[in-house]
Amino acid sequence: MKNFLIADSENLHIIGLRYTLKKFVKKANLTVVNSKDELLNHFEKNKVEYLIIDPNNIFLFYEDDFKNLRMNFPDCKIIILSYFKHKQTVNSFLQDGIEGFISKDCQEQTIFDALYKIENGERYFCPKTLNGLMNVFALPDSEANQKLTFRENEILKQIAKGNDGKSIASHLFISIHTFRTHRKNIMKKTGKHTTPELILYAIEKKVI
């Protein structure tokens, strides 16, 4: 049994999400809250394995609240299901260790893909979220990507598309060890430390 907490105030989205979760998760215990007080009260009294939240629709729910949830309930996986418009907000969510970013106009299969990856220890950005972010990031400097080699740029593009290490290595006809070495060098050169940070870097610098 998986315990899901849905935090939103848009009834139509809640109905659709409940239907989708019941369809893809055989044993799902679903609870819905519409306010910050209800959310915090539920966390205090119940075990929550997945929080699916639209922070824009929960009155007085701020970025610091994500940090507090992460600190007090580290085992809970947090998925934001919303629309993203501001680079600063996305960067804050990344720092708070959010596991998933899904656009509200995604297909229901996207929910399944996100849950599958997150359950296996990965973080998930839906394609529509990535495409939307490309429109809000600043244009890159003319020499922004010159420090990366041609091969490193190829690998960065593949990472930004959401491909995992094994598929990237196979696509580029290199070993998984070589891929990991390139990824390590990319992280060192860009100053990024996680895959989501690399994805946002690639979007910001118009690598994809």
C-alpha positions in Angstrom: 0.0 0.0 0.0 1.4 3.4 -1.1 0.2 6.4 0.9 -0.3 9.5 -1.4 -1.2 13.0 -0.2 -2.6 15.3 -2.9 -2.4 19.0 -2.0 -4.4 21.1 -4.4 -7.5 23.2 -4.6 -8.5 22.7 -8.2 -11.2 20.0 -8.1 -11.0 18.9 -11.7 -7.3 18.3 -11.5 -7.8 16.4 -8.3 -10.4 14.2 -9.8 -8.2 13.4 -12.8 -5.1 12.8 -10.6 -7.1 10.4 -8.3 -8.3 8.5 -11.3 -4.8 8.2 -12.8 -3.2 7.1 -9.6 -5.8 4.4 -9.0 -5.2 3.2 -12.5 -1.4 2.9 -12.3 -0.9 2.1 -8.6 -2.7 -1.1 -7.6 -2.7 -0.3 -3.9 -2.9 3.4 -3.4 -4.2 5.1 -0.3 -5.2 8.6 -1.5 -5.9 11.6 0.7 -6.7 15.1 -0.5 -6.0 18.4 1.3 -6.8 21.9 0.2 -4.9 24.0 2.7 -1.5 24.3 4.3 -2.9 23.6 7.8 -4.6 20.4 6.5 -1.4 19.3 4.9 0.8 19.8 7.9 -1.8 18.2 10.2 -1.9 15.1 8.0 1.9 14.8 8.0 1.9 14.9 11.8 -0.7 12.1 12.1 0.0 9.9 9.1 2.8 8.3 7.1 3.1 10.0 3.7 5.2 8.3 1.1 4.3 10.6 -1.8 3.2 14.2 -1.7 1.9 15.5 -5.0 1.4 19.2 -4.7 0.6 22.4 -6.6 2.2 25.0 -4.3 0.5 27.7 -6.3 -2.9 26.5 -5.2 -2.1 26.0 -1.5 -2.6 29.4 0.2 0.4 30.6 2.2 2.6 27.6 1.2 6.1 29.0 0.5 9.5 27.7 -0.5 10.7 27.4 3.1 7.8 25.0 3.7 9.4 22.5 1.3 12.6 22.7 3.3 10.8 22.0 6.5 9.0 19.0 5.0 12.3 17.7 3.7 13.9 18.1 7.1 11.1 16.7 9.2 9.9 13.9 6.8 13.0 12.9 4.7 11.5 9.7 3.5 8.6 11.4 1.8 9.0 11.8 -2.0 7.7 15.2 -3.2 6.3 15.7 -6.7 5.2 19.2 -7.9 2.3 19.1 -10.3 1.9 22.6 -11.6 2.9 25.2 -14.2 6.4 26.8 -14.1 7.1 30.3 -15.2 10.0 31.6 -13.2 13.6 30.5 -13.2 14.2 31.5 -9.6 11.3 29.3 -8.4 12.6 26.3 -10.3 16.1 26.8 -8.9 14.7 27.0 -5.4 12.8 23.7 -5.9 16.0 22.0 -7.0 17.8 23.1 -3.9 15.0 21.8 -1.8 15.5 18.3 -3.2 12.1 17.9 -4.9 11.9 14.5 -6.7 9.6 15.4 -9.6 8.4 18.3 -11.8 5.3 17.6 -13.9 3.3 20.0 -15.9 -0.5 19.9 -15.3 -1.2 19.5 -19.0 0.8 16.3 -19.3 -0.5 13.0 -20.4 -1.5 10.5 -17.7 1.3 8.2 -18.8 3.7 10.9 -17.6 2.5 10.3 -14.1 3.4 6.6 -14.4 6.8 7.4 -15.8 7.5 9.8 -13.0 6.5 7.4 -10.3 8.5 4.6 -11.9 11.7 6.6 -12.0 11.3 8.2 -8.6 10.6 4.8 -7.0 13.9 3.7 -8.5 15.8 6.6 -7.0 15.8 9.0 -9.9 14.4 12.5 -10.2 12.0 13.3 -13.0 11.3 16.3 -15.3 8.4 15.8 -17.7 9.1 16.9 -21.3 6.6 19.7 -21.2 8.2 21.1 -18.1 11.6 21.0 -19.8 10.3 22.7 -23.0 8.5 25.3 -20.9 11.7 26.1 -19.0 13.6 26.8 -22.2 11.4 29.9 -22.7 12.1 31.4 -19.3 15.9 31.0 -19.0 18.2 33.8 -20.0 20.1 33.7 -23.3 23.6 32.2 -23.0 26.8 34.1 -23.3 28.5 33.7 -26.7 31.3 31.6 -25.2 29.3 29.8 -22.6 29.9 26.3 -24.0 33.4 26.6 -25.3 35.0 25.0 -22.3 33.2 21.7 -23.0 34.6 19.5 -25.7 32.5 18.3 -28.6 32.0 14.9 -27.0 31.1 16.5 -23.7 28.5 18.6 -25.4 27.0 15.5 -27.1 26.7 13.8 -23.7 25.2 16.9 -22.1 22.6 17.1 -24.8 21.6 13.4 -24.2 21.5 14.0 -20.4 19.2 17.0 -20.9 16.9 14.9 -23.0 16.4 12.6 -20.0 18.4 9.7 -21.2 20.2 7.5 -18.7 23.8 6.5 -18.7 23.4 3.1 -20.3 21.4 4.4 -23.2 23.7 7.4 -23.8 26.7 5.1 -23.8 25.0 2.8 -26.3 23.9 5.7 -28.5 27.4 7.2 -28.7 29.1 3.8 -28.9 31.2 4.3 -25.7 31.5 2.3 -22.5 29.5 3.1 -19.4 32.9 3.8 -17.7 33.8 6.4 -20.4 30.4 8.0 -20.1 30.8 8.4 -16.3 34.3 9.9 -16.9 32.8 12.4 -19.3 29.9 13.2 -17.0 32.3 13.8 -14.1 34.4 16.2 -16.3 31.2 18.0 -17.4 30.1 18.5 -13.8 33.6 19.7 -12.8 33.7 22.2 -15.7 30.1 23.5 -15.2 30.2 23.5 -11.4 27.1 21.4 -11.3 26.7 18.4 -8.9 23.5 16.6 -9.9 21.8 15.5 -13.0 18.9 17.9 -12.6 21.4 20.8 -12.3 23.0 19.6 -15.5 19.6 19.6 -17.2 18.9 23.1 -16.2 22.4 24.2 -17.2 21.8 22.7 -20.7 18.5 24.5 -21.0 19.9 27.8 -19.8 22.9 27.6 -22.2 20.6 26.5 -25.1 22.6 23.2 -25.5 19.5 21.4 -26.6 
